[in-house]
Amino acid sequence: MIRLHYVPSTASMAPHILLEELGVDFELIKIDQQNGGLNTPAYRALNPNGLIPVLEDGDIVLYETAAICLHLVDTHPAQGLMPPLGSAARAQAYKWLSWLSTTLQQALVIYFYPERWASDAAAIAQVRAHAQQKVLRLLEQIDSQLASHGQPWLLGADYSLLDPYAMMLCRWTRNFDGHKARDYAHIGPWLQRVLARPAVQRVLATEQLAQPWV
């Protein structure tokens, strides 16, 4: 049995959506983050970093969202949620997944946790403001990618793991002051296409997330 340790509306959302898309049996284990659930000895034994998500697949224990997503699609290749191994499209998918996890996601982490990089209130506000501007500049790359091919999904004609992953990160901008991911000309319609997928709707319902979803 596959088990996903999750917190609603966090980095566990992308693997949660993939599990629904794959149609496999899985168990959700909700972590009580507010009451120290990420710091228990049992959870730290699974992920010593104390972060979400963790996936258990038999004897395999994985953390890091990108690694979990790749494991899920690679162990269920028939669903076609990644391009074929060795293809040019697969190489592009690796590029975008790495960019999403190490560039855009990390800029968002700075926005949400600026106190990790500054100590006084003025500096914290400045760090957050700079992080928000960086995120908005990075979103232009997603918008340009969608514009470049005119197809419905991030890689082109085929839906892939990149779409729920990128949607998850775009969702985190929904409460930005001013411009948000949904305001970009090509990101906005793409987000609605992702949200319309039944698997995504099931996850939004299960995690009891209120609108605006993005």
Backbone hydrogen bonds, N-H to C=O, Kabsch-Sander energy under -0.5 kcal/mol:
donor,donor_aa,acceptor,acceptor_aa,energy
2,I,25,D,-0.8
3,R,56,E,-2.8
4,L,27,E,-2.8
5,H,3,R,-0.6
5,H,54,V,-3.0
6,Y,4,L,-0.6
6,Y,29,I,-2.3
10,T,7,V,-1.2
13,M,10,T,-2.1
16,H,12,S,-2.0
17,I,13,M,-2.7
18,L,14,A,-2.3
19,L,15,P,-2.4
20,E,16,H,-1.7
21,E,17,I,-2.7
22,L,18,L,-2.7
23,G,19,L,-1.1
24,V,19,L,-1.1
27,E,2,I,-2.8
29,I,4,L,-2.9
30,K,28,L,-0.6
31,I,6,Y,-2.8
33,Q,31,I,-1.7
35,N,32,D,-0.8
36,G,33,Q,-1.6
37,G,32,D,-2.7
39,N,36,G,-1.7
40,T,37,G,-0.6
44,R,40,T,-2.8
45,A,41,P,-1.5
46,L,42,A,-0.7
46,L,43,Y,-1.0
47,N,43,Y,-2.6
50,G,47,N,-2.1
54,V,5,H,-1.2
55,L,62,L,-2.8
56,E,3,R,-2.9
57,D,55,L,-0.5
57,D,60,I,-2.8
58,G,1,M,-0.9
60,I,57,D,-2.0
62,L,55,L,-2.9
64,E,53,P,-0.7
68,I,64,E,-2.3
69,C,65,T,-2.6
70,L,66,A,-2.4
71,H,67,A,-2.4
72,L,68,I,-2.3
73,V,69,C,-2.2
74,D,70,L,-2.5
75,T,71,H,-1.9
76,H,73,V,-0.5
79,Q,76,H,-1.4
80,G,77,P,-1.8
87,S,84,P,-1.8
91,A,87,S,-1.8
92,Q,88,A,-2.1
93,A,89,A,-2.1
94,Y,90,R,-2.4
95,K,91,A,-2.1
96,W,92,Q,-2.5
97,L,93,A,-2.6
98,S,94,Y,-2.6
99,W,95,K,-2.5
100,L,96,W,-2.9
101,S,97,L,-2.2
102,T,98,S,-2.7
103,T,99,W,-2.0
104,L,99,W,-1.9
105,Q,100,L,-2.5
107,A,103,T,-1.8
108,L,104,L,-2.0
109,V,105,Q,-2.0
110,I,106,Q,-1.8
111,Y,107,A,-1.8
112,F,108,L,-2.4
113,Y,109,V,-2.2
116,R,113,Y,-1.9
117,W,114,P,-2.0
118,A,114,P,-0.7
124,I,120,D,-2.6
125,A,121,A,-2.3
126,Q,122,A,-1.9
127,V,123,A,-2.7
128,R,124,I,-2.4
129,A,125,A,-2.2
130,H,126,Q,-2.5
131,A,127,V,-2.4
132,Q,128,R,-2.4
133,Q,129,A,-2.0
134,K,130,H,-2.1
135,V,131,A,-2.6
136,L,132,Q,-2.2
137,R,133,Q,-2.0
138,L,134,K,-2.4
139,L,135,V,-2.4
140,E,136,L,-0.9
141,Q,138,L,-1.6
142,I,138,L,-0.9
143,D,139,L,-2.4
144,S,140,E,-2.5
145,Q,141,Q,-2.2
146,L,142,I,-2.4
147,A,143,D,-2.0
148,S,144,S,-1.9
149,H,145,Q,-0.8
150,G,146,L,-1.5
153,W,156,G,-2.6
161,L,81,L,-2.5
163,D,160,S,-1.5
165,Y,161,L,-1.7
166,A,162,L,-2.9
167,M,163,D,-2.4
168,M,164,P,-2.4
169,L,165,Y,-1.7
170,C,166,A,-2.6
171,R,167,M,-2.7
172,W,168,M,-0.9
172,W,169,L,-0.5
173,T,170,C,-1.9
174,R,171,R,-2.0
176,F,173,T,-2.2
182,R,214,V,-0.5
183,D,180,K,-1.8
184,Y,181,A,-1.7
188,G,184,Y,-2.4
190,W,186,H,-1.5
191,L,187,I,-3.0
192,Q,188,G,-1.6
193,R,189,P,-1.7
194,V,190,W,-2.3
195,L,191,L,-2.8
196,A,192,Q,-1.5
197,R,194,V,-1.4
201,Q,197,R,-2.2
202,R,198,P,-2.3
203,V,199,A,-1.8
204,L,200,V,-2.5
205,A,201,Q,-2.0
206,T,202,R,-2.8
207,E,203,V,-2.9
208,Q,205,A,-0.9
209,L,204,L,-2.4
